[in-house]
Amino acid sequence: MKYFKVLLMLIWTTSIGYSQTNQGESINQNIEQLGDAGSANAVRLFDNRYEGVRGTPFHSEDWEKANIKTRDGVKENIKSKLNLEQYQIYGLMDNDQVSQLNRDVIQYIEFGSGRIFVNTSTLDDWDGETVFLELLSKGKNGALYALRSKVLKKADFKGSYSSGTQYDEYKSKTQYFFESSNSKIFKIKTKTRDIASLLDLDEKLLKKFMKKESIGNVKNEQELTKLFRNYNNGLIN
């Protein structure tokens, strides 16, 4: 009798397990049949991979006091930020309200850090659009500028060919320009040969001068600035 009860219990347990297994398989099959194109694919109920935005479009993370030169004079000690994506200037009022300044009347802005950005709308590649060029060097023969820009690169994590980047990010880009003594602005190619041609200098003499003054690769901004500082001050003939 005891043996019979044990056997009955074993059969009942096996039957339930088999039934549950079959039921589970049946549910899976039903889901697969209802899936797109007859097959169920693993999906996210909510895509939580996006991580937000890294960086900012501004020249600096912090508000900086600046002197702003307009046609009517200089406005001093204005807490400001320069947007390098849209080339807008913002001012911070005492009540922490932010105001967009009228860039059309601004000639240049000089931040407390010493950085100077000059308003121009004469760059060929920009079709008359207003941009702000950072002044790197100025002398009797001309001036060297850097065009700083920031571009928002969007997150790319969806699809088979995505890069896997889970956040938007502001990427910085810099181009260099030379303003001659007659106020013409030229884009600079950062190669010694091209700079010699731009400045109407003998390439061999320019390289000799660079070696003498320990000026390195002009793709480096510091070295490029050193070279143009010498030229702008009339030290390269």
C-alpha positions as CSV (number, residue, x, y, z in Angstrom):
1,M,0.0,0.0,0.0
2,K,2.8,2.3,0.9
3,Y,4.6,1.4,-2.3
4,F,1.4,2.2,-4.3
5,K,1.1,5.7,-2.7
6,V,4.8,6.5,-3.6
7,L,4.3,5.4,-7.2
8,L,1.1,7.5,-7.5
9,M,2.9,10.6,-6.1
10,L,5.7,10.1,-8.6
11,I,3.3,9.8,-11.6
12,W,1.4,12.9,-10.4
13,T,4.6,15.0,-10.0
14,T,6.0,13.9,-13.4
15,S,2.7,14.7,-15.0
16,I,2.6,18.3,-13.6
17,G,6.2,18.9,-14.6
18,Y,5.5,17.7,-18.1
19,S,2.3,19.7,-18.3
20,Q,4.1,22.9,-17.2
21,T,7.0,22.3,-19.6
22,N,4.5,21.8,-22.5
23,Q,2.6,24.9,-21.4
24,G,5.8,26.9,-21.3
25,E,6.8,25.7,-24.8
26,S,3.3,26.4,-26.1
27,I,3.5,30.0,-24.8
28,N,6.9,30.5,-26.4
29,Q,5.6,29.1,-29.7
30,N,2.5,31.4,-29.6
31,I,4.7,34.4,-29.0
32,E,7.0,33.4,-31.8
33,Q,4.0,33.0,-34.1
34,L,2.7,36.4,-33.2
35,G,6.2,37.9,-33.6
36,D,7.1,40.1,-36.6
37,A,7.6,38.0,-39.7
38,G,6.7,34.9,-37.8
39,S,9.6,35.0,-35.3
40,A,9.9,36.7,-31.9
41,N,12.9,38.9,-31.4
42,A,14.3,40.2,-28.1
43,V,13.3,43.8,-27.7
44,R,13.5,46.6,-25.0
45,L,10.2,47.7,-23.5
46,F,11.9,51.0,-22.7
47,D,15.2,52.1,-24.3
48,N,17.2,53.4,-21.4
49,R,20.6,53.4,-23.1
50,Y,20.6,57.2,-23.9
51,E,22.9,59.0,-21.5
52,G,22.2,62.6,-22.3
53,V,24.5,65.4,-23.6
54,R,28.2,65.7,-22.9
55,G,29.9,69.1,-23.1
56,T,28.3,72.5,-23.9
57,P,28.2,74.8,-27.0
58,F,29.9,77.6,-25.0
59,H,33.5,78.8,-25.0
60,S,33.6,78.1,-21.3
61,E,31.6,76.1,-18.8
62,D,31.5,79.1,-16.4
63,W,30.2,82.7,-16.7
64,E,33.1,85.1,-17.2
65,K,33.2,88.8,-16.7
66,A,33.9,90.5,-20.0
67,N,34.2,93.9,-21.6
68,I,32.1,94.2,-24.7
69,K,33.0,96.8,-27.3
70,T,30.1,98.2,-29.3
71,R,29.7,101.2,-31.7
72,D,28.7,103.3,-28.7
73,G,31.6,102.4,-26.4
74,V,32.6,99.7,-24.0
75,K,30.3,97.9,-21.6
76,E,32.4,96.6,-18.7
77,N,32.3,93.6,-16.4
78,I,29.3,91.9,-18.0
79,K,29.0,88.2,-17.0
80,S,28.9,86.6,-20.4
81,K,29.1,83.4,-22.4
82,L,29.8,82.9,-26.1
83,N,27.9,80.2,-27.9
84,L,30.2,78.6,-30.4
85,E,27.5,76.6,-32.2
86,Q,25.3,79.6,-33.1
87,Y,27.7,82.5,-32.4
88,Q,25.4,84.2,-29.9
89,I,26.5,86.1,-26.8
90,Y,24.5,85.8,-23.6
91,G,24.7,88.1,-20.5
92,L,23.8,87.2,-16.9
93,M,21.9,89.8,-15.0
94,D,22.0,90.4,-11.2
95,N,18.8,88.5,-10.8
96,D,20.3,85.5,-12.6
97,Q,18.1,86.1,-15.6
98,V,19.9,85.3,-18.9
99,S,19.6,87.7,-21.8
100,Q,20.7,87.1,-25.4
101,L,22.7,90.2,-26.5
102,N,22.4,91.8,-29.9
103,R,25.5,90.6,-31.7
104,D,25.0,93.0,-34.6
105,V,26.2,95.9,-32.5
106,I,29.1,94.1,-30.9
107,Q,32.5,94.6,-32.4
108,Y,34.4,92.4,-30.0
109,I,34.2,90.8,-26.6
110,E,37.2,90.5,-24.2
111,F,36.9,88.0,-21.4
112,G,38.6,88.3,-18.1
113,S,40.8,85.4,-19.0
114,G,42.3,87.6,-21.7
115,R,40.6,85.8,-24.7
116,I,39.3,88.2,-27.3
117,F,36.7,87.3,-29.9
118,V,36.1,89.6,-32.8
119,N,32.8,89.9,-34.7
120,T,33.0,89.4,-38.5
121,S,30.7,88.5,-41.3
122,T,33.2,88.5,-44.1
123,L,34.3,84.8,-44.2
124,D,33.8,83.3,-47.7
125,D,32.8,79.9,-46.3
126,W,30.1,81.4,-44.2
127,D,28.1,83.3,-46.8
128,G,27.9,86.5,-44.8
129,E,26.9,84.8,-41.5
130,T,28.1,86.4,-38.3
131,V,30.9,84.5,-36.5
132,F,33.3,85.4,-33.7
133,L,37.0,84.9,-34.4
134,E,39.4,84.5,-31.5
135,L,42.4,86.8,-31.8
136,L,45.7,84.9,-31.4
137,S,48.3,87.4,-32.6
138,K,48.3,91.0,-34.1
139,G,51.0,93.3,-35.4
140,K,51.8,95.7,-38.1
141,N,51.7,93.1,-40.9
142,G,48.4,91.5,-39.9
143,A,46.6,89.3,-37.4
144,L,46.1,85.6,-36.8
145,Y,42.6,84.3,-35.8
146,A,41.1,81.0,-34.8
147,L,37.5,80.2,-35.6
148,R,36.3,78.0,-32.8
149,S,33.1,76.1,-33.5
150,K,31.2,73.4,-31.7
151,V,29.0,70.8,-33.4
152,L,26.5,68.5,-31.7
153,K,27.2,64.9,-32.6
154,K,24.0,62.9,-31.9
155,A,23.9,59.6,-30.1
156,D,24.2,56.5,-32.4
157,F,23.2,53.3,-30.6
158,K,20.3,52.0,-32.6
159,G,20.5,49.6,-35.5
160,S,23.0,47.1,-36.8
161,Y,25.4,49.6,-38.1
162,S,25.4,52.0,-35.1
163,S,28.7,53.2,-33.5
164,G,27.4,52.3,-30.0
165,T,27.7,55.9,-28.8
166,Q,24.9,56.3,-26.2
167,Y,25.1,60.1,-25.7
168,D,25.1,63.4,-27.6
169,E,28.3,65.2,-27.5
170,Y,29.6,68.7,-28.5
171,K,32.7,68.3,-30.7
172,S,35.1,71.2,-31.0
173,K,36.6,72.2,-34.3
174,T,39.2,75.0,-35.1
175,Q,40.1,76.7,-38.4
176,Y,42.7,79.5,-38.7
177,F,42.6,82.7,-40.6
178,F,45.0,85.5,-41.4
179,E,44.0,89.1,-41.8
180,S,46.5,91.1,-43.9
181,S,47.4,94.7,-43.3
182,N,44.8,95.7,-45.9
183,S,42.1,93.9,-44.0
184,K,41.6,91.0,-46.3
185,I,41.0,87.7,-44.6
186,F,42.5,84.4,-45.8
187,K,41.9,80.8,-44.6
188,I,45.2,79.2,-43.5
189,K,46.3,75.7,-44.5
190,T,48.6,74.6,-41.8
191,K,51.5,73.5,-44.0
192,T,54.8,75.4,-44.2
193,R,54.6,75.4,-48.0
194,D,51.1,76.9,-48.0
195,I,51.9,79.5,-45.4
196,A,55.0,80.6,-47.3
197,S,52.8,81.0,-50.4
198,L,50.1,82.9,-48.4
199,L,52.7,85.4,-47.0
200,D,54.7,85.6,-50.2
201,L,57.8,84.3,-48.6
202,D,60.5,82.0,-49.9
203,E,59.8,78.5,-48.4
204,K,63.4,77.7,-47.8
205,L,64.0,80.9,-46.0
206,L,60.9,80.4,-43.9
207,K,62.0,76.9,-42.9
208,K,65.5,78.3,-42.0
209,F,63.9,81.0,-39.9
210,M,61.6,78.4,-38.2
211,K,64.6,76.3,-37.4
212,K,66.5,79.2,-36.0
213,E,63.6,80.3,-33.8
214,S,62.8,76.7,-32.7
215,I,59.3,76.8,-34.3
216,G,57.9,73.3,-34.6
217,N,55.0,71.8,-36.5
218,V,52.6,74.5,-37.6
219,K,49.7,72.1,-37.2
220,N,50.1,72.8,-33.5
221,E,48.3,76.1,-32.6
222,Q,51.1,77.2,-30.2
223,E,53.7,76.8,-32.9
224,L,51.5,78.4,-35.6
225,T,50.9,81.4,-33.3
226,K,54.6,81.8,-32.6
227,L,55.3,81.8,-36.4
228,F,52.7,84.5,-37.1
229,R,53.6,86.6,-34.1
230,N,57.1,86.9,-35.7
231,Y,55.6,87.7,-39.1
232,N,53.1,90.1,-37.8
233,N,55.8,92.0,-36.0
234,G,57.9,92.2,-39.1
235,L,60.6,89.8,-37.9
236,I,60.4,87.6,-41.0
237,N,61.5,89.2,-44.3
